Amino acid sequence: MNRIDLSPLYRSSVGFDRLASLLDSSLRGEQSSNGYPPYDIEVLDENKYAVTIAVAGFGRHELDIQVEKGVLTVRGRKEKTDEDRKYLHQGIAYRAFERKFNLADHVEVVSANLNNGLLTINLKQEIPEAMKPRTIEIDTSEKPAEKVLEHKNKAEEAA
């Protein structure tokens, strides 16, 4: 497998450490790429998203959703049942799982709901006012500046 060296990104940028790490980890391949459980990532609006995960057979109390350091983690762990069941065929997977999603800056989890075996996690990106682009008005008046600072060198001051 070819490996791309991202160290120049680390040397020539400040504050983009997470971006370079995300690129590096995605190029290495996802560790849990077994495809279970299947999921969708949907764009609902300009700054609204939804992650839907198929969790058939799991109850609310068997699912755990956490956000830490920009990573959304969804875990499912089926409780043991004391029933002695005899199956002719058991095709429903009740195995434990963990899915991780990297969130962009300022993306927050708004809500989560479980309906018909689908866990939907609603996300919203809220950019702070200080980071939004703003227009600067250009003054076109012909008034001279109120204070003009002059720089005098030492030869002028001595004369």
Salt bridges, closest charged atoms under 4 A:
ASP24 OD1 - ARG3 NH1 3.38
ASP24 OD2 - ARG28 NH2 2.79
GLU30 OE2 - ARG99 NH1 3.36
GLU62 OE1 - LYS78 NZ 3.26
ASP64 OD2 - ARG75 NH1 3.61
GLU79 OE2 - HIS61 NE2 3.64
GLU83 OE1 - ARG85 NE 3.03
GLU98 OE1 - ARG75 NE 2.66
GLU98 OE2 - LYS100 NZ 3.89
ASP105 OD1 - ARG18 NH1 3.28
GLU126 OE2 - LYS124 NZ 3.84
GLU129 OE2 - LYS132 NZ 3.15
